[in-house]
Amino acid sequence: MTPAGRVTRRTLLRAAAAGATAATAGCAGGTRSVQVAVVWSSDELDRFREVVAGYPGTVHVVSAGNDIDAFLRARHLAGTSPDVAILPRPGLVTEYAERGWLSPVRPSNEYAVPPGLSDLLMTRGRRYGVWVKAAHKSLIWHLPSVLPETPGTWDELVTLTRTLGALARRGSGPAPLAIGAADGWVLTDWFENVLADLTPDAYDALAGSDADWQGRPVRDALDRLAELWSIDGAFPGGGRRALLTQYEESVIQVVRSRRAVMVFEADFTAEVIGTFRRGPEEPETFPFPSARPGARGPLIVGGDAAVAFADARGGVELVEWLTRAESFQPWLRVGGYLSPNTTIPLGDYVDPVRRRLAEEMRAPGTLRFDLSDQLPGPFTGSDGLGIWRIMQDFFADVTDGVPAAEAVRRATGQLAAAARSADGGR
């Protein structure tokens, strides 16, 4: 994320071009179209365009790229804000609402989401966004032929990693874990799953303004990660190589080059697998393991929310339409889509994996939203910034032989300082 208030010349030019395109499209035939800015690209962008093709009006979809915040700030400065945006973080919804950029929205009566998600899009008692896409972020992927028996607890995962790591060091097999540590969000997803499993209440508290980033729950979660990540032979090429490995490459290391046995990440990993896997074997998943034998593991979800900009003609109506159960049927029929809307029948999912994940998301009392996406300002993380960079520093320490206690002390100090700087805790 570009730091708040800083918009680059490149972003301004791109946003201005998109604004000009929108104006041209809107004036065509004397009918103003509704413009939607999204973070999606490639297949996701194509699928969403198929969705809005069913809207009873003209919809022009613009891909803003990964840094949609900078894109939207530039469009606001130019006076060409889109009618609707799909935002990847609830913190942006809150910030834009407080700045007066958004119109309140009202979902249809066919819209319901799991407890804990809806309130994230409320500001001063009014709703300014609706969830339109979800990501299940508590999965570990593997090939059954390579790993026929999966670990059921955290301790079993650590033991398996030690065993496979020893074999990998002798050249007798692949490394146990692939990890895209070059993408800091991958590391925060690991941290969030461990923390939510160990101390769910502390997880919830860290999203608040009085969060204690140097408290026992954070230290315990980092200790557990250090226990796993410091295992010799855990990653292909070692920790330093892992810090240069991006998320997509980590998936390829499991399903194509077979340099690793397991990779942890969300349901959208299936799209990378579909592009790069070798051979007909279908990868399978198992839940992120709990530290408590017999206990259900954590369930972390991310999501994309639709908002309507202030005074945007047609924007509020489109947002409401997106919450109807039938609106995303084109994407559901193709596959690759997980809905946060619990009114959608599970039988509508053609993809059996996502059907199971949608069912898991509806179980009461287990779901928590991605913590880093709730953090304020630059603390939320982006390349080289915030919690992403801090977790990369921690990963570098524990994989480079720094004692766990020292690595945890450094990381919690950095987290606390970053939280104070962003008014997000102590």
C-alpha positions in Angstrom: 0.0 0.0 0.0 1.2 3.5 -0.8 1.5 5.4 2.4 -1.6 7.5 3.2 -1.6 10.8 1.3 1.2 9.8 -1.1 0.2 9.3 -4.7 2.9 8.8 -7.3 2.9 10.4 -10.7 2.5 7.0 -12.4 -0.6 6.4 -10.4 -2.0 9.8 -11.2 -1.5 9.3 -14.9 -3.1 5.8 -14.8 -6.0 7.0 -12.8 -6.5 10.0 -15.1 -6.5 7.7 -18.1 -9.1 5.5 -16.4 -11.2 8.5 -15.6 -11.1 9.7 -19.2 -12.1 6.2 -20.4 -15.0 6.2 -17.9 -16.2 9.6 -19.1 -16.1 8.5 -22.7 -18.0 5.3 -21.9 -20.5 7.2 -19.8 -21.4 9.6 -22.5 -21.9 7.0 -25.2 -25.4 7.1 -26.4 -26.3 9.7 -23.8 -26.5 7.1 -21.0 -24.2 7.2 -18.1 -22.6 3.8 -17.3 -21.7 2.7 -13.8 -18.0 2.4 -13.3 -16.4 -0.2 -10.9 -12.8 -0.2 -9.9 -11.4 -3.6 -8.8 -8.2 -5.1 -7.6 -8.7 -8.2 -9.7 -6.9 -9.0 -13.0 -6.7 -11.9 -15.4 -9.3 -14.7 -14.8 -10.8 -13.0 -11.8 -11.4 -9.8 -13.8 -13.0 -11.8 -16.6 -15.2 -13.7 -14.2 -16.4 -10.4 -12.5 -17.2 -8.9 -15.9 -19.3 -11.9 -16.7 -21.1 -11.3 -13.3 -22.0 -7.6 -14.0 -23.0 -8.5 -17.6 -26.2 -9.6 -15.9 -26.9 -6.2 -14.3 -29.8 -4.3 -15.9 -27.6 -1.4 -16.9 -24.1 -0.7 -18.4 -21.2 -1.5 -16.1 -17.7 -0.5 -17.0 -15.0 -2.4 -15.0 -11.5 -1.0 -14.4 -8.7 -3.0 -12.9 -6.8 -0.7 -10.5 -4.0 -3.1 -9.9 -2.7 -4.2 -6.5 -2.6 -0.7 -5.0 -6.2 0.2 -5.4 -5.9 2.7 -2.4 -3.4 4.9 -4.3 -5.5 4.6 -7.5 -8.6 5.7 -5.7 -6.8 8.6 -4.0 -5.6 9.8 -7.3 -9.0 9.6 -8.8 -10.5 11.5 -5.9 -7.9 14.3 -6.3 -8.8 14.4 -10.0 -12.5 14.6 -9.2 -13.2 11.3 -11.2 -13.9 8.8 -8.5 -15.6 5.7 -9.8 -19.2 4.9 -8.8 -18.3 1.7 -7.1 -15.0 0.1 -5.9 -14.2 -3.4 -4.6 -11.9 -3.0 -1.7 -9.6 -5.7 -0.3 -9.5 -4.4 3.3 -12.3 -3.3 5.7 -9.9 -0.6 7.1 -10.2 1.2 3.7 -14.0 1.1 3.9 -13.9 2.7 7.4 -11.3 5.3 6.4 -13.1 6.4 3.2 -16.4 6.5 5.1 -14.9 8.8 7.8 -13.5 11.1 5.0 -17.0 11.4 3.6 -16.1 9.7 0.3 -18.8 7.0 0.5 -22.6 6.6 0.4 -24.3 4.4 2.9 -25.5 1.1 1.3 -28.2 -1.3 2.0 -27.9 -5.0 1.1 -30.7 -7.0 -0.3 -32.8 -9.3 1.8 -31.0 -12.2 0.2 -27.7 -11.2 1.9 -26.3 -12.7 5.1 -22.7 -13.2 6.2 -21.1 -15.1 9.1 -21.0 -13.4 12.5 -18.0 -11.1 12.9 -17.8 -10.0 9.3 -20.8 -7.6 9.0 -19.7 -5.1 11.7 -16.3 -4.6 10.0 -18.0 -2.5 7.4 -20.1 -0.3 9.7 -19.1 3.3 10.6 -21.0 5.4 13.2 -23.9 2.9 13.0 -24.2 3.0 9.2 -23.2 0.4 6.6 -20.8 1.6 4.0 -19.8 -1.7 2.4 -21.0 -5.3 1.6 -18.8 -8.4 1.3 -18.9 -9.9 -2.2 -16.0 -12.4 -2.2 -14.3 -14.4 0.5 -11.0 -16.2 0.9 -10.5 -19.2 3.2 -7.0 -18.8 4.6 -6.5 -21.9 6.8 -5.5 -24.5 4.3 -2.3 -26.6 3.7 -2.0 -28.1 0.2 -0.2 -31.3 -0.8 -0.1 -34.1 -3.3 -1.5 -37.3 -1.9 1.1 -39.4 -3.6 3.8 -37.5 -1.9 2.1 -37.1 1.5 -0.4 -39.9 2.0 -0.9 -39.2 5.7 -1.3 -35.6 6.9 -0.5 -34.2 10.3 -3.5 -33.6 12.6 -1.9 -31.3 15.2 0.7 -28.6 15.3 3.2 -30.9 17.1 2.7 -33.5 14.4 3.4 -30.9 11.7 6.6 -29.9 13.5 7.7 -33.6 13.8 6.9 -34.2 10.2 8.9 -31.2 9.1 11.9 -32.3 11.2 11.7 -35.8 9.6 11.3 -34.6 6.0 13.9 -31.8 6.6 16.5 -34.3 7.7 15.8 -36.4 4.5 16.0 -33.3 2.4 19.4 -32.3 3.8 20.7 -35.8 2.8 19.3 -35.4 -0.7 16.8 -38.2 -0.1 13.6 -36.2 -0.8 11.9 -32.8 -1.2 11.9 -30.2 1.5 8.8 -30.4 3.7 7.5 -26.8 3.3 7.3 -24.3 0.5 6.8 -20.7 1.6 6.6 -17.5 -0.4 8.3 -15.3 2.1 9.0 -12.6 -0.4 5.3 -11.8 0.0 4.9 -10.6 3.5 1.2 -11.3 3.6 2.0 -15.1 3.4 3.9 -14.8 6.7 1.2 -12.7 8.4 -1.3 -15.4 7.4 0.9 -18.0 9.2 1.1 -15.7 12.3 -2.7 -15.1 12.3 -3.6 -18.8 12.1 -1.2 -19.7 15.0 -2.4 -16.8 17.1 -6.1 -17.5 16.5 -5.6 -21.1 17.5 -3.6 -20.3 20.7 -5.6 -17.3 22.0 -8.7 -16.3 20.0 -9.6 -13.5 22.4 -6.1 -11.9 22.0 -6.5 -12.2 18.2 -9.6 -10.1 18.4 -8.0 -7.6 20.8 -5.1 -6.9 18.4 -7.4 -5.2 15.9 -8.3 -2.6 18.6 -6.7 0.7 19.5 -5.3 -0.7 22.8 -3.7 -3.8 21.3 -0.7 -5.2 23.2 1.8 -6.3 20.7 4.4 -7.2 23.3 2.0 -9.4 25.4 2.2 -13.1 26.1 -0.2 -14.2 23.3 1.9 -12.5 20.6 5.2 -13.9 22.0 3.7 -17.4 22.3 2.5 -17.3 18.6 5.9 -16.1 17.4 7.6 -18.8 19.5 5.6 -21.5 17.8 6.5 -20.1 14.3 10.2 -20.0 15.3 9.9 -23.6 16.4 8.8 -24.6 12.9 10.6 -22.1 10.6 14.0 -22.7 12.3 14.1 -26.4 11.4 17.1 -27.1 9.2 16.0 -28.2 5.8 12.4 -27.0 6.2 12.4 -24.9 2.9 13.9 -25.5 -0.6 17.2 -23.7 -0.7 16.9 -22.5 3.0 15.5 -19.4 4.6 17.4 -16.9 2.5 16.1 -18.5 -0.7 12.6 -18.5 0.8 12.8 -14.7 1.3 13.3 -14.4 -2.5 10.4 -16.8 -3.3 7.1 -15.3 -4.2 3.8 -16.9 -3.4 3.1 -18.4 -6.9 6.6 -19.9 -7.0 6.0 -21.6 -3.6 2.9 -23.3 -5.1 4.9 -24.4 -8.1 7.5 -26.0 -5.9 4.8 -28.4 -4.6 2.7 -29.1 -7.7 5.2 -28.9 -10.5 8.9 -29.0 -9.6 8.1 -31.2 -6.6 10.8 -29.5 -4.5 8.5 -29.3 -1.5 5.8 -31.5 0.0 3.4 -28.9 1.5 2.4 -25.3 1.0 0.1 -23.2 3.2 -2.3 -20.7 1.7 -5.8 -19.8 0.8 -8.4 -21.4 -1.5 -7.3 -19.1 -4.3 -4.2 -21.3 -4.5 -6.3 -23.6 -6.7 -6.0 -21.1 -9.6 -2.2 -21.2 -9.4 -2.3 -25.0 -9.3 -4.6 -25.1 -12.3 -2.1 -23.1 -14.3 1.1 -24.8 -13.3 0.6 -28.3 -12.0 2.3 -31.2 -13.7 0.3 -34.4 -14.4 -3.3 -35.3 -13.6 -3.0 -35.7 -9.9 -5.3 -33.4 -8.0 -3.7 -31.7 -4.9 -5.6 -32.0 -1.7 -5.9 -29.9 1.4 -6.0 -30.4 5.1 -6.9 -27.8 7.8 -4.3 -25.7 9.5 -3.5 -27.9 12.5 -4.4 -26.9 16.0 -2.0 -27.0 18.9 -4.7 -28.8 20.9 -5.2 -32.5 20.0 -8.7 -33.2 18.9 -9.6 -29.5 18.6 -10.8 -27.8 15.5 -8.1 -25.6 14.0 -8.4 -21.9 13.3 -10.5 -20.5 10.4 -9.1 -17.2 9.1 -10.9 -15.5 6.2 -10.2 -12.6 4.0 -12.6 -10.8 1.7 -13.4 -8.1 -0.8 -16.1 -5.5 -0.1 -18.1 -3.4 -2.5 -18.6 0.3 -1.7 -20.5 3.1 -3.5 -18.9 6.6 -3.7 -20.7 9.7 -2.6 -23.1 11.1 -5.1 -22.5 8.3 -7.6 -25.5 7.8 -9.7 -26.3 4.1 -9.9 -23.5 3.1 -7.5 -25.7 2.3 -4.5 -28.1 0.3 -6.7 -25.3 -1.8 -8.2 -23.9 -2.6 -4.7 -27.3 -3.7 -3.6 -27.6 -5.9 -6.7 -24.3 -7.6 -6.0 -25.7 -8.9 -2.7 -28.5 -10.8 -4.4 -28.0 -14.6 -4.2 -28.3 -15.0 -8.0 -25.9 -12.2 -9.0 -22.6 -14.3 -8.7 -24.1 -17.4 -10.3 -21.9 -17.0 -13.5 -18.8 -17.2 -11.3 -20.2 -20.0 -9.2 -20.9 -22.1 -12.3 -17.4 -21.6 -13.6 -15.7 -22.3 -10.2 -13.0 -20.4 -8.5 -15.3 -18.3 -6.4 -16.1 -18.5 -2.6 -19.0 -16.4 -1.5 -19.4 -14.8 2.0 -23.1 -14.8 1.5 -24.6 -17.7 3.5 -27.9 -17.6 1.7 -26.4 -19.1 -1.4 -27.2 -22.9 -1.4 -24.2 -25.1 -1.0 -25.4 -27.1 -4.0 -24.7 -24.1 -6.2 -21.0 -24.7 -5.9 -19.7 -26.8 -8.8 -16.3 -26.9 -7.1 -16.4 -29.5 -4.3 -13.5 -28.0 -2.4 -15.1 -24.6 -2.2 -18.4 -26.2 -1.3 -16.7 -27.7 1.7 -15.0 -24.4 2.6 -18.3 -22.5 2.3 -19.9 -25.0 4.7 -16.9 -24.6 7.1 -17.4 -20.8 7.1 -21.0 -21.2 8.2 -20.1 -23.1 11.4 -20.7 -20.9 14.4 -18.0 -19.4 16.6 -14.9 -20.3 14.6 -14.4 -17.7 12.0 -12.0 -14.7 12.3 -11.2 -12.0 9.7 -7.7 -11.5 8.5 -6.0 -9.5 11.2 -3.5 -7.6 9.1 -6.3 -6.3 6.9 -7.9 -4.8 9.9 -4.8 -2.8 11.1 -4.7 0.9 10.7 -2.7 2.9 8.2 0.7 1.6 7.0 0.8 -0.9 9.8 -1.6 -3.0 7.8 1.3 -4.0 5.6 2.5 -3.8 2.0 5.8 -4.4 0.2 8.6 -3.3 2.6 6.2 -1.7 5.1 4.2 -2.5 8.2 3.6 -5.9 9.6 4.6 -7.5 6.3 8.2 -6.3 6.7 8.3 -7.0 10.4 7.3 -10.6 9.8 9.9 -10.9 7.0 12.6 -9.6 9.5 11.4 -12.2 12.0 11.5 -15.0 9.4 15.0 -13.9 8.4 16.2 -14.0 12.0 14.8 -17.5 12.9 16.0 -19.1 9.7 19.4 -17.5 10.0 20.2 -18.9 13.4 19.2 -16.0 15.7 17.9 -17.6 19.0 14.1 -17.6 19.2 14.0 -15.5 22.3 16.0 -12.7 20.7 14.1 -12.9 17.5 10.8 -12.7 19.3 12.0 -9.7 21.4 13.0 -7.9 18.2 9.8 -8.6 16.4 7.5 -7.6 19.3 9.4 -4.4 19.7 9.0 -3.6 16.0 5.3 -4.5 16.1 4.7 -2.3 19.2 6.5 0.6 17.6 4.6 0.3 14.3 1.3 0.0 16.2 2.0 3.2 18.1 3.0 5.0 15.0 -0.3 4.1 13.4 -2.4 4.6 16.5 -3.1 0.9 16.6 -1.9 -0.2 20.0 1.2 -0.5 22.2 
